[in-house]
């Protein structure tokens, strides 16, 4: 966990990576913002996240390792109208033709265009 002072007043708290948010109850929305209303005792969130009731959630990162194709589509579909930041892995230019054609075939079999959402 790391903390930094915010110019707007308050402290920015970054939680550990790869922790589950199960057990968080949130409130608010819209211009008001999203706030932690409750942290259920003995939940994964209570055990692994350093969140407190009243904290405002500014952003969240979802890790796509071990996420099913269907779940990834649902996450992206629901997040589509909101600002997002991606962390991407790209093959370096000049990858061999065999690697490229294999990767393209695999990608084509699992890619759903955003326009179909």
C-alpha distances in whole Angstrom, upper triangle without the diagonal:
4,7,10,14,16,19,20,19,16,12,10,7,5,5,6,9,12,12,15,15,18,19,18,21,21,23,25,25,27,27,25,22,20,19,17,20,20,17,20,20,19,18,16,14,14,13,10,9,7,10,13,17,18,14,16,15,15,15,14,15,17,18,21,22,24,25,28,30,31,28,27,30,29,25,27,30,28,26,29,29,26,24,22,21,22,20,24,25,29,32,33,36,39,38,41,44,43,39,40,42,41,37,39,41,38,36,39,39,36,35,36,37,35,38,39,36
4,7,10,13,16,18,16,14,10,8,6,5,7,9,11,15,15,18,18,21,22,20,23,22,24,25,25,27,26,25,22,21,19,18,22,22,20,23,23,23,22,19,17,17,17,14,12,10,12,15,18,18,15,16,15,15,15,15,16,19,19,23,24,26,27,30,32,33,30,28,31,30,27,28,31,29,26,29,29,26,24,22,20,21,20,24,26,29,32,33,36,39,38,42,44,44,40,40,43,42,38,40,42,39,37,40,41,37,36,37,37,35,39,40,37
4,7,9,13,14,13,10,6,5,5,6,9,12,14,18,17,20,19,22,23,20,22,21,23,23,24,25,24,23,20,19,18,18,21,21,20,23,24,24,23,21,18,18,19,16,13,11,12,14,17,16,13,14,14,14,15,16,17,20,22,25,26,29,29,33,34,35,31,30,33,32,28,29,31,29,27,29,29,25,23,22,21,23,22,26,28,31,34,35,38,41,41,44,46,47,43,43,45,44,41,42,44,41,39,42,43,39,38,39,39,36,39,40,38
4,6,10,12,11,9,6,5,7,9,12,15,17,20,20,23,22,25,25,23,24,23,24,24,24,25,23,22,20,20,19,19,22,23,22,26,27,28,26,24,21,22,22,20,17,14,15,16,19,18,14,15,15,14,15,17,18,22,23,27,28,31,31,34,36,36,33,31,34,33,29,29,32,30,27,29,29,25,23,22,21,23,23,26,28,31,35,35,38,41,41,45,47,47,44,43,46,45,41,43,45,42,40,43,44,40,39,39,39,36,39,41,38
4,7,9,7,6,5,6,9,12,15,18,20,24,23,25,24,27,27,24,25,23,24,23,24,24,22,21,19,20,19,20,23,24,24,27,28,29,28,27,23,24,25,22,19,16,16,17,19,17,14,14,16,14,17,19,21,24,26,30,31,34,34,37,38,39,35,34,36,35,31,31,33,31,28,30,29,26,23,23,22,25,25,29,31,34,37,38,41,44,44,47,49,50,46,46,49,48,44,45,48,45,43,45,46,43,41,41,40,38,40,42,39
4,5,5,6,6,6,10,12,16,19,21,24,24,25,24,27,27,24,24,22,22,21,21,21,19,18,16,17,17,19,22,23,24,27,29,30,29,27,24,24,26,24,20,18,17,17,19,16,14,13,14,12,15,18,20,24,26,29,31,34,33,36,37,37,34,32,34,33,29,29,31,29,26,28,27,23,21,21,21,24,24,28,31,34,37,37,40,43,43,47,49,50,46,45,48,47,43,44,47,44,41,44,45,41,40,39,38,35,38,40,37
4,5,8,9,10,14,16,20,23,24,28,27,29,27,30,30,27,27,24,24,22,22,22,19,18,18,19,19,21,24,26,27,31,32,34,32,31,27,28,30,27,24,21,20,21,22,19,16,15,17,14,17,20,23,26,29,32,34,37,36,39,40,40,37,35,36,35,31,31,33,31,28,29,28,24,22,23,22,25,26,30,33,35,39,39,41,45,45,49,50,51,48,47,49,49,45,46,48,46,43,46,47,43,41,41,40,37,39,41,38
4,7,9,10,14,17,20,23,25,28,27,28,26,29,28,25,25,22,21,19,19,19,16,15,15,17,17,19,21,24,25,29,31,33,31,30,26,27,29,27,23,21,19,19,19,16,14,13,15,13,16,20,22,26,29,32,34,37,36,39,39,39,36,34,35,34,30,30,32,29,26,28,26,22,21,22,22,26,27,31,34,36,40,41,43,46,46,50,51,52,49,47,50,50,46,46,49,46,43,46,47,43,41,40,39,36,38,40,37
4,7,9,13,16,19,22,25,27,26,27,25,28,27,24,24,21,21,20,20,20,18,16,15,17,16,18,20,22,23,27,29,31,29,29,25,25,27,26,22,19,18,17,17,15,13,12,15,14,17,20,23,27,29,33,35,37,36,39,40,40,37,35,37,35,32,32,33,31,28,30,28,25,23,24,24,28,29,32,35,38,42,42,45,48,48,52,54,54,51,49,52,51,48,48,51,48,45,47,48,45,43,42,41,38,40,42,39
4,7,10,13,16,19,22,25,23,24,22,25,24,21,21,19,19,18,19,20,18,16,15,16,14,15,18,19,20,24,25,27,26,25,22,22,24,22,18,16,14,13,14,12,10,10,13,12,16,18,21,25,27,31,33,35,34,37,38,38,34,33,35,33,30,31,32,30,27,29,28,24,23,24,24,27,27,31,34,37,41,42,44,48,47,51,52,53,49,48,51,50,46,47,49,47,44,46,47,43,42,41,41,37,40,41,38
4,6,10,13,16,19,21,20,22,20,23,23,20,21,19,20,20,20,22,20,18,16,16,14,15,18,19,19,23,24,25,24,23,20,19,21,19,16,13,12,12,14,12,10,10,12,12,14,17,19,22,25,28,30,32,32,35,36,36,33,32,34,32,28,29,31,29,26,29,28,24,22,23,22,25,25,29,32,35,38,39,42,45,45,48,50,50,47,46,49,48,44,45,47,44,42,44,45,41,40,40,39,36,39,41,37
4,7,10,13,15,18,18,19,18,21,21,18,20,18,19,19,19,20,19,17,15,15,14,14,18,19,18,22,23,24,23,21,18,18,20,17,14,12,11,12,14,13,10,9,10,9,11,13,15,19,21,25,26,29,28,32,33,33,29,28,30,29,25,26,28,26,23,26,25,21,19,19,18,21,21,25,28,31,34,35,38,42,41,45,46,47,43,42,45,44,40,41,43,41,38,41,41,38,36,36,36,33,36,37,34
4,6,10,12,15,14,16,15,18,18,16,18,17,19,19,20,22,21,19,16,15,14,13,17,17,16,19,20,21,20,18,15,15,16,14,10,8,8,10,13,13,9,10,10,10,11,12,14,17,19,23,24,26,26,29,31,31,28,27,29,28,24,25,28,25,23,26,26,22,20,20,19,21,21,24,27,30,34,35,38,41,40,44,45,46,42,41,44,42,39,40,42,39,37,40,40,36,35,35,36,33,36,37,34
4,7,9,12,12,14,14,17,18,16,18,17,20,20,21,22,22,21,17,16,15,14,18,18,17,20,21,21,19,17,14,15,15,12,9,8,9,12,15,15,12,12,10,10,10,10,11,14,16,19,20,23,23,26,28,29,25,24,26,25,22,23,26,24,21,24,24,21,19,18,16,18,17,21,23,27,30,31,35,38,37,40,42,42,38,38,40,39,35,37,39,36,34,36,37,33,32,33,33,31,34,35,32
4,6,9,8,11,11,14,15,14,17,17,19,21,21,23,23,22,19,16,15,14,17,17,14,17,18,17,16,13,10,12,12,9,6,6,8,11,14,15,12,13,11,12,11,10,11,13,14,18,19,21,21,24,26,27,23,22,25,24,21,22,25,23,21,24,25,22,20,19,18,18,18,21,23,27,30,32,35,38,37,40,42,41,38,37,40,38,35,36,38,35,33,36,36,32,32,32,33,31,34,35,32
4,7,6,10,11,14,16,15,19,19,22,24,24,26,27,25,22,19,18,17,20,19,16,18,18,17,15,12,11,12,11,8,7,8,11,14,17,19,16,16,14,15,14,12,11,13,13,16,16,18,19,23,25,26,22,22,25,24,21,23,26,24,22,25,27,24,22,20,18,18,17,20,22,26,28,30,34,36,35,38,40,39,35,36,38,36,33,35,36,33,31,34,34,31,31,31,32,31,34,35,32
4,6,9,11,14,16,16,19,20,23,24,24,26,27,26,22,20,19,18,21,20,18,20,20,19,17,13,12,14,13,10,9,11,13,17,20,21,18,18,15,15,13,10,9,10,9,13,13,15,16,19,22,23,19,18,22,21,18,20,23,22,20,23,25,22,20,18,16,16,14,17,18,22,25,27,30,33,31,34,36,35,32,32,34,32,29,31,32,29,28,31,31,27,27,28,29,28,31,32,29
4,7,9,12,15,15,19,19,23,25,24,26,28,27,23,20,20,19,22,20,18,19,19,18,15,11,11,14,13,9,10,13,14,18,20,22,19,19,16,17,14,11,9,8,7,10,10,12,13,16,19,20,17,16,20,19,16,18,22,21,19,22,24,22,21,18,17,16,15,17,18,22,25,27,31,33,31,34,35,34,31,31,33,31,27,29,31,27,26,29,28,25,25,26,28,26,30,30,28
4,7,9,11,12,16,17,20,23,23,25,27,25,22,19,18,16,18,17,14,15,16,14,11,8,7,10,9,6,7,10,12,15,17,19,17,17,15,16,14,11,10,10,10,13,13,14,14,18,21,21,18,18,21,20,17,20,22,21,20,23,25,22,22,20,19,19,18,20,22,26,28,31,34,37,35,37,39,38,34,34,36,34,31,33,34,30,29,32,31,27,28,28,30,28,32,31,29
4,6,9,10,13,15,18,21,21,24,26,24,21,17,17,14,17,15,12,13,14,13,9,6,6,10,10,8,8,12,12,15,17,19,17,17,14,17,14,11,11,10,11,13,14,14,13,16,19,19,15,16,19,18,15,18,20,19,18,22,24,21,22,20,19,19,19,22,23,27,30,33,36,38,36,39,40,39,35,35,37,34,31,33,33,30,28,31,30,26,27,27,29,27,30,30,27
4,6,6,9,11,14,17,18,21,22,21,18,14,13,11,13,12,10,10,13,12,9,7,5,9,10,9,8,11,10,13,14,15,14,14,12,14,13,10,11,10,12,15,16,16,15,18,20,20,16,17,19,17,15,18,20,17,17,21,22,20,20,19,19,20,20,23,25,29,32,34,38,40,38,41,42,41,37,37,39,36,33,34,35,32,30,32,31,28,28,27,29,27,30,29,26
4,6,9,11,15,18,19,22,24,23,20,16,15,12,13,11,9,9,11,10,7,6,6,9,10,10,10,13,12,14,15,17,16,17,15,17,16,13,14,13,15,17,18,17,16,18,21,20,16,18,20,18,16,19,21,18,19,22,24,22,23,22,22,23,23,26,28,31,34,37,40,43,41,43,44,43,39,39,40,38,35,36,36,33,31,33,32,28,29,28,30,28,31,30,27
4,7,10,13,17,19,22,24,22,19,15,14,10,11,8,6,5,8,8,5,6,6,7,10,11,10,13,11,12,12,15,15,16,15,18,17,15,17,16,18,21,22,21,20,22,25,23,20,21,23,21,19,22,23,21,21,25,26,24,25,24,25,26,26,29,31,35,38,41,44,46,44,47,47,46,43,43,44,42,38,40,40,37,35,37,36,32,32,32,33,31,34,33,29
4,6,10,13,15,19,20,18,15,12,10,7,8,6,5,6,10,11,8,9,6,8,11,12,10,12,9,10,9,11,11,12,11,15,15,13,15,15,18,20,22,22,21,23,25,24,20,21,23,20,18,21,22,19,19,23,23,21,22,22,23,24,25,28,31,34,37,40,43,46,44,46,47,47,43,43,44,42,39,40,40,37,35,37,36,32,32,31,32,30,32,32,28
4,7,11,13,17,19,16,14,10,9,6,5,5,6,8,11,14,11,13,10,11,15,15,13,14,11,11,9,11,11,12,12,15,16,15,18,18,21,23,25,25,23,25,27,25,21,23,24,21,19,22,22,19,19,23,23,21,22,22,24,26,27,30,33,36,40,42,45,48,46,49,50,49,45,45,46,44,41,41,42,39,37,38,37,34,33,32,33,30,32,32,28
4,7,9,13,15,12,10,7,5,5,5,7,9,11,15,17,14,15,12,14,17,17,15,15,12,11,9,9,10,9,9,12,13,13,17,17,21,23,25,26,24,25,27,25,22,22,23,20,18,21,21,17,17,21,20,18,20,20,22,24,26,29,32,35,39,41,44,47,46,48,49,48,45,44,45,44,40,41,42,39,36,38,37,33,33,31,32,29,31,30,27
4,7,10,12,10,8,6,5,7,6,9,12,14,18,20,18,19,16,17,21,21,18,18,14,13,10,9,11,10,10,13,15,15,19,20,23,26,28,29,26,28,29,27,24,25,25,22,20,22,22,18,18,21,20,18,20,21,23,26,28,31,34,37,41,43,46,49,48,51,51,51,47,46,47,46,43,43,44,41,38,40,39,35,34,32,33,29,31,31,27
4,7,9,6,6,5,6,9,9,12,15,18,21,24,22,22,19,20,24,23,20,20,16,15,13,11,11,9,10,12,14,16,19,21,25,27,30,30,28,30,30,28,25,25,26,22,20,22,22,18,17,20,18,16,18,20,22,25,28,31,34,37,41,43,45,49,48,51,51,51,48,46,47,46,43,43,44,41,38,40,39,36,34,32,32,28,30,30,27
4,6,6,5,5,8,11,12,15,18,20,24,26,23,23,20,22,25,25,21,22,18,18,16,14,13,10,10,11,13,15,18,19,23,25,28,29,27,28,28,26,23,23,23,20,18,19,19,15,14,17,14,13,15,17,20,23,26,29,32,35,38,41,43,46,45,48,48,48,45,44,45,44,40,40,41,39,36,37,37,33,32,29,29,25,27,27,23
4,5,6,8,11,15,16,19,21,24,27,30,27,27,24,26,29,27,24,24,21,21,19,16,16,13,12,12,14,16,19,21,25,26,30,31,28,29,29,27,25,24,24,21,19,19,19,15,14,16,13,11,13,16,19,23,26,29,32,35,38,40,42,45,45,48,48,48,45,43,45,44,40,40,41,39,36,37,37,34,31,29,28,24,25,26,23
4,5,9,12,16,17,20,23,26,29,31,29,28,25,27,30,29,25,25,21,21,19,16,16,12,13,12,14,17,20,23,26,28,32,33,31,32,32,30,28,27,27,24,22,22,22,18,17,18,15,13,14,17,20,23,26,29,33,35,39,41,43,46,46,49,49,50,47,45,46,46,42,42,43,41,38,39,40,36,34,32,30,27,28,29,26
4,7,9,13,14,17,20,23,26,29,26,27,23,24,28,27,23,22,19,18,16,13,13,10,11,11,14,17,21,23,26,29,32,33,31,33,33,31,28,28,28,25,23,23,23,20,19,20,18,16,17,19,22,25,28,31,35,37,41,43,45,48,48,51,51,52,48,47,48,47,44,43,45,43,40,41,41,38,36,34,33,29,30,31,28
4,7,10,12,15,17,21,24,26,23,23,20,21,24,23,20,19,16,16,14,11,10,7,8,8,11,13,17,19,23,25,28,30,27,29,30,28,25,25,25,23,20,21,21,17,16,18,16,13,14,16,18,22,24,28,31,34,38,39,42,45,44,48,48,48,45,43,45,44,41,40,42,40,37,38,38,35,33,31,30,27,29,30,26
4,7,9,12,14,17,20,22,20,20,16,18,21,20,17,17,13,13,11,10,9,6,6,8,10,11,15,17,21,23,26,27,25,27,28,26,23,23,23,21,18,19,20,16,15,18,16,14,15,16,18,21,23,27,30,33,37,39,41,45,44,47,47,47,44,43,44,43,39,39,41,38,35,37,37,33,32,30,30,26,28,29,25
4,6,9,11,14,17,20,18,18,14,15,19,18,15,14,10,10,8,6,6,4,6,9,11,13,16,18,22,24,27,28,26,28,29,28,25,25,26,23,20,22,23,19,18,21,20,17,18,19,21,23,25,29,32,35,39,41,43,47,46,49,50,49,46,45,46,45,41,42,43,40,38,39,39,36,34,33,33,30,32,32,29
4,6,7,11,14,16,14,15,11,12,15,15,12,12,8,7,5,5,5,6,7,11,13,13,16,18,21,24,26,27,25,27,29,28,24,25,26,23,21,23,24,20,20,23,22,20,20,21,22,24,26,29,32,36,39,41,44,47,46,49,50,49,46,45,47,45,42,42,43,40,38,40,39,36,35,34,34,31,33,34,30
4,7,10,13,16,14,16,13,13,17,17,15,14,10,9,5,6,8,9,11,14,16,16,20,21,24,27,29,29,27,29,31,29,26,27,28,25,23,25,26,22,22,25,24,22,23,24,26,28,29,33,36,39,42,45,47,51,49,52,53,52,49,48,50,48,44,45,46,43,41,42,42,38,37,36,36,33,35,35,32
4,6,9,12,11,13,10,10,14,15,13,13,10,8,5,8,10,12,13,16,18,17,20,21,24,26,28,28,27,29,31,29,26,27,29,25,23,26,27,23,23,27,27,24,26,26,27,29,30,33,36,39,43,45,48,51,49,52,53,52,49,48,50,48,44,45,46,43,41,43,42,38,38,37,37,35,37,37,33
4,6,9,8,10,7,6,10,11,10,10,8,7,7,10,11,13,13,17,17,16,19,19,22,24,26,26,25,27,29,28,25,26,28,25,23,26,27,24,24,27,27,25,26,25,26,28,29,32,34,38,41,43,46,49,48,50,51,50,47,47,48,46,43,44,45,41,39,42,41,37,37,36,37,35,37,37,33
4,6,6,9,8,7,10,12,12,13,11,11,10,14,14,17,17,20,20,19,21,21,23,25,26,26,25,27,29,28,25,26,28,25,24,27,28,25,25,29,29,27,28,28,29,30,31,33,36,39,42,45,48,51,49,51,52,51,48,47,49,46,43,45,45,41,40,42,41,37,37,37,38,36,38,37,34
4,5,9,9,6,8,12,12,13,12,12,12,16,16,19,19,23,23,21,23,23,25,27,27,27,26,29,32,31,27,29,31,28,27,30,31,28,28,32,33,31,31,31,31,32,32,35,37,41,44,46,50,52,50,52,54,52,49,49,50,48,45,46,47,43,42,44,43,39,40,39,41,39,41,41,37
4,7,8,6,6,10,12,13,13,14,15,19,19,21,21,24,24,22,23,22,23,26,25,25,25,27,30,29,26,28,30,28,26,30,31,29,29,33,34,31,32,31,31,32,31,34,36,39,42,45,48,51,48,50,52,50,47,47,49,46,43,45,45,41,40,43,41,38,39,38,40,38,41,40,37
4,5,5,6,9,10,12,12,13,14,17,17,19,18,21,21,18,19,19,20,22,22,21,21,23,27,26,22,24,27,24,22,26,27,25,25,29,30,28,29,27,28,28,28,31,33,36,39,42,45,47,45,47,49,47,44,44,45,43,40,41,42,38,37,39,38,34,35,35,36,35,38,37,33
4,5,5,6,8,11,11,14,15,18,17,19,17,20,19,16,17,16,17,19,19,18,18,21,24,24,20,22,24,23,20,24,26,23,23,27,29,26,27,25,25,25,25,27,29,33,35,38,41,44,42,44,45,44,40,41,42,39,37,38,39,35,34,36,35,32,32,32,34,33,36,35,32
4,5,5,5,8,8,10,12,15,13,15,14,17,16,14,15,15,16,19,20,20,19,22,25,24,21,22,24,22,20,23,25,22,22,26,26,24,24,23,23,24,24,27,29,32,35,38,41,44,42,44,46,44,41,41,42,40,37,39,39,36,34,37,36,32,32,32,34,32,35,34,31
4,6,6,7,8,9,11,14,14,16,15,19,18,17,18,18,20,23,23,23,23,26,29,28,24,25,28,26,23,26,28,26,25,29,30,27,27,26,26,27,27,30,32,36,38,41,44,47,45,47,49,48,44,44,46,44,41,42,43,39,38,41,39,36,36,36,37,35,38,38,35
4,6,8,10,12,14,18,16,19,18,21,20,18,19,19,19,22,22,22,22,25,28,28,25,26,29,27,24,27,30,27,27,31,32,29,29,27,27,27,27,30,31,35,37,40,43,46,44,46,48,47,43,43,45,43,40,42,42,39,38,40,39,36,36,36,38,36,40,39,36
4,7,9,12,15,18,16,18,16,18,17,15,15,16,16,19,19,19,20,23,26,27,23,23,27,25,22,25,28,26,25,28,29,27,26,24,24,24,23,26,28,31,34,36,40,42,40,43,45,43,40,40,42,40,37,39,40,36,35,38,37,33,34,34,36,34,37,37,34
4,6,9,12,14,12,14,13,15,14,13,14,15,16,19,20,21,21,24,27,27,23,23,26,24,21,24,26,24,23,26,27,24,24,22,22,22,22,25,27,31,34,36,39,42,40,43,45,44,40,40,42,40,37,39,40,36,35,38,37,33,33,33,35,33,36,36,33
4,7,10,12,10,13,12,15,15,14,16,17,19,22,23,24,24,28,30,30,26,26,29,27,24,26,29,26,25,28,29,25,25,23,23,24,24,27,29,33,36,38,41,44,43,46,47,47,43,43,45,43,40,41,43,39,38,41,40,36,36,36,37,35,38,38,35
4,7,9,7,9,9,12,13,13,15,17,19,23,24,25,24,27,30,29,25,25,28,26,23,25,27,24,23,26,26,23,23,22,22,24,24,28,30,34,37,39,42,45,44,47,48,48,44,44,46,44,40,42,43,40,38,40,40,36,36,35,36,34,37,37,33
4,6,6,9,11,14,15,16,18,20,23,26,27,28,28,30,33,32,28,28,30,28,25,27,29,26,25,28,28,25,25,25,25,27,27,31,34,37,40,42,45,49,47,50,52,51,48,47,49,47,44,45,46,43,41,43,43,39,39,38,39,36,39,39,35
4,6,9,11,14,16,17,20,22,24,27,29,30,29,31,33,32,28,29,31,28,25,28,29,25,24,28,27,24,25,25,26,28,29,33,36,39,42,44,47,51,49,52,53,53,49,49,51,49,45,46,47,44,42,44,44,40,39,38,39,36,38,38,35
4,6,9,12,15,16,20,22,25,28,30,31,30,32,34,33,29,29,31,28,25,27,28,25,24,27,26,23,23,24,25,27,29,32,36,39,42,44,47,50,49,52,54,53,50,49,51,49,46,46,48,45,42,44,44,40,39,38,38,35,37,38,34
4,6,9,12,13,17,19,22,25,27,29,27,30,32,31,27,27,29,26,23,25,26,23,22,25,24,21,21,21,22,24,25,29,32,35,39,41,43,47,46,49,50,50,46,46,48,46,43,43,45,42,40,42,42,38,37,36,36,33,35,36,33
4,6,9,11,15,18,21,24,26,28,26,29,30,29,26,25,27,24,21,22,24,20,19,22,20,17,17,18,19,22,23,27,30,33,37,39,41,45,44,47,48,48,45,44,46,44,41,41,43,40,37,39,40,36,34,33,33,30,32,33,30
4,6,8,11,14,17,20,23,24,23,25,26,26,22,21,23,21,18,19,20,17,15,18,18,14,14,14,16,18,20,23,27,30,33,35,38,41,40,43,45,45,41,40,42,41,37,37,39,36,34,36,36,32,31,30,30,27,29,30,27
4,7,11,14,17,20,23,25,23,26,26,26,23,21,23,21,18,18,20,17,15,17,16,13,12,12,13,16,18,21,25,28,31,33,35,39,38,42,43,43,39,38,40,39,36,36,38,35,32,34,35,31,30,29,28,25,28,29,26
4,7,10,13,16,19,21,20,22,23,23,19,18,19,18,14,15,17,15,12,15,15,11,10,9,10,13,14,18,21,24,28,30,32,36,35,38,39,39,36,35,37,36,32,32,34,32,29,31,31,28,26,25,25,22,25,26,23
4,7,10,13,16,18,16,19,20,20,16,15,17,16,12,13,16,14,11,14,15,12,11,10,10,12,13,16,19,23,26,28,31,34,33,36,37,37,33,33,34,33,29,30,32,29,26,29,29,25,24,24,24,21,24,25,22
4,6,10,12,15,13,17,17,18,15,13,15,15,11,12,15,14,12,14,16,13,12,9,9,9,10,13,16,19,23,25,28,31,30,33,34,34,30,29,31,30,26,27,29,26,23,26,26,22,21,22,22,20,23,24,21
4,6,9,11,10,13,14,15,11,10,13,12,9,10,13,13,11,14,16,14,14,11,10,10,10,13,15,19,22,25,27,30,29,31,32,32,28,27,29,27,24,25,26,23,21,23,23,20,19,19,20,18,22,22,20
4,6,8,8,11,13,14,12,10,13,14,11,12,16,15,14,16,19,17,17,13,12,10,9,11,13,16,19,22,25,28,26,28,30,29,25,25,27,25,21,23,24,21,19,22,22,18,18,19,21,19,23,23,21
4,6,5,8,9,12,9,7,11,12,10,11,14,15,14,16,19,18,18,14,13,11,10,11,12,15,18,21,24,26,24,26,27,26,23,22,24,22,18,20,21,17,16,18,18,15,15,16,18,17,21,21,19
4,5,9,11,13,11,10,14,15,13,14,18,19,18,20,23,22,21,18,16,14,12,12,12,15,17,21,24,26,23,25,26,25,21,22,23,21,18,20,21,17,16,19,19,15,16,18,20,20,24,24,22
4,6,9,12,10,10,13,15,14,15,18,19,19,21,24,24,24,20,19,17,16,16,16,19,20,24,27,28,25,27,28,26,23,23,24,21,19,21,21,17,17,20,18,15,17,18,21,21,25,24,22
4,7,8,6,6,10,11,10,12,15,15,16,18,21,21,21,18,18,16,15,15,16,19,21,24,27,29,26,28,29,27,24,24,24,22,19,20,20,17,16,18,17,13,15,16,18,18,22,20,19
4,5,5,6,9,10,11,12,14,16,17,18,22,22,23,20,20,18,18,17,18,20,22,26,28,30,27,28,28,26,24,23,23,21,18,19,19,15,15,16,14,11,13,14,17,17,20,19,17
4,6,5,6,9,10,11,12,14,15,16,20,21,22,19,19,17,17,16,17,19,21,24,26,28,25,27,26,25,22,21,21,19,16,17,16,13,12,13,11,8,9,10,13,14,17,15,14
4,5,5,6,9,10,10,12,14,15,19,20,21,19,20,18,20,19,20,22,24,28,30,31,29,30,30,28,26,25,24,22,20,20,19,16,15,15,13,10,11,11,14,14,16,14,13
4,5,5,6,9,10,11,12,14,17,18,19,17,18,17,18,18,20,22,24,28,30,32,30,31,31,30,27,26,26,24,21,22,22,18,17,18,16,13,13,13,15,15,18,16,14
4,5,5,6,8,10,11,12,16,16,17,14,15,13,14,14,16,18,21,24,27,29,27,29,28,27,24,23,24,22,19,19,19,16,14,16,15,11,11,11,13,12,16,15,13
4,6,5,6,9,10,10,14,15,17,15,16,15,16,16,18,20,22,26,27,30,28,29,29,28,25,24,24,22,20,19,19,17,14,15,14,10,10,8,10,9,12,11,9
4,5,5,6,8,10,13,14,16,15,17,16,18,19,21,23,26,29,31,33,31,33,33,32,29,28,28,26,23,23,23,20,18,19,18,14,13,11,13,12,14,12,10
4,6,5,6,9,12,12,13,11,13,13,15,16,19,21,24,27,29,32,30,33,32,32,29,27,28,27,23,23,24,21,19,20,19,15,15,13,14,12,15,15,12
4,6,5,6,9,10,11,10,12,11,14,14,17,19,22,25,27,30,28,31,30,30,27,25,26,25,22,21,22,20,17,18,18,14,12,11,11,9,12,12,9
4,5,5,8,10,13,12,14,14,17,18,21,22,25,28,30,32,31,33,32,32,29,27,28,27,24,23,23,21,18,19,19,15,13,11,11,8,10,10,6
4,6,7,9,12,11,14,15,18,19,22,24,28,31,32,35,34,36,36,35,33,31,31,30,27,26,27,25,22,22,22,19,17,15,15,12,14,13,10
4,6,6,8,8,11,12,15,17,20,22,26,28,30,33,32,35,34,35,31,30,31,30,26,26,27,25,22,23,23,19,17,15,15,12,14,15,11
4,6,8,8,11,12,16,17,20,22,25,28,29,32,31,34,33,34,31,28,29,29,25,24,26,24,21,21,22,19,16,14,12,9,11,12,9
4,7,9,13,15,18,20,23,25,28,30,32,35,34,37,36,37,34,32,33,32,29,28,29,28,24,25,25,22,20,17,15,12,13,14,11
4,6,10,13,16,18,22,24,27,30,31,34,34,37,37,37,34,32,33,33,29,29,30,28,25,26,27,24,21,19,18,14,16,17,14
4,7,10,14,16,20,22,25,27,29,32,32,35,35,36,33,31,32,32,28,28,30,28,25,26,27,24,21,20,18,15,17,19,17
4,7,10,12,16,18,22,24,26,29,29,32,32,33,30,28,29,29,25,25,27,25,22,24,25,21,19,18,17,14,17,19,17
4,7,10,13,16,19,21,23,27,26,29,30,31,28,26,28,28,24,24,26,24,21,23,25,22,19,19,18,16,19,21,19
4,6,10,12,16,18,20,24,23,26,27,27,24,22,25,24,20,21,23,21,18,20,22,19,17,17,17,15,19,20,19
4,7,10,14,16,18,22,21,24,25,26,22,21,23,23,19,20,23,20,18,21,22,19,18,19,19,18,21,23,22
4,6,10,12,15,18,17,20,21,22,18,17,20,19,15,16,19,17,15,18,19,17,15,17,17,17,20,22,21
4,7,9,12,15,14,17,19,19,15,14,17,17,13,15,18,16,14,17,19,17,16,18,19,19,23,24,24
4,6,9,12,11,14,15,16,13,12,15,15,11,13,16,15,13,16,18,17,16,18,19,19,23,24,24
4,6,9,7,10,12,13,10,9,12,13,10,12,15,14,13,16,18,18,17,20,21,22,25,26,27
4,6,6,10,12,14,11,11,14,15,13,14,18,18,16,19,22,21,20,23,23,25,27,29,30
4,6,9,11,13,12,10,14,15,14,14,18,18,17,19,22,22,21,24,24,25,28,29,30
4,6,8,11,10,9,12,14,14,14,18,19,18,20,23,23,23,26,26,28,30,31,33
4,7,8,7,7,10,11,11,12,15,16,16,18,20,21,21,24,24,27,29,30,31
4,5,5,6,9,10,11,12,14,16,16,18,20,22,22,25,26,28,31,31,33
4,6,5,6,9,10,10,12,14,15,16,19,20,20,24,24,27,29,30,32
4,5,5,6,9,10,11,12,14,15,17,19,20,23,25,27,30,30,32
4,6,5,6,9,10,11,12,14,16,17,18,21,23,25,28,28,30
4,5,5,6,9,10,10,12,14,16,16,19,20,23,25,25,27
4,5,5,6,9,10,10,13,15,15,18,19,23,24,25,27
4,5,5,6,9,10,11,13,14,18,20,23,25,25,26
4,5,5,6,8,10,11,12,15,17,20,22,22,24
4,5,5,6,9,10,10,14,15,18,20,20,22
4,5,5,6,9,10,14,15,19,20,20,22
4,5,5,7,9,12,15,18,20,19,21
4,5,5,6,10,12,14,17,16,18
4,6,5,8,10,14,15,15,17
4,6,9,12,15,17,15,17
4,7,10,13,15,13,15
4,6,9,12,11,12
4,6,8,7,9
4,5,6,8
4,5,6
4,5
4
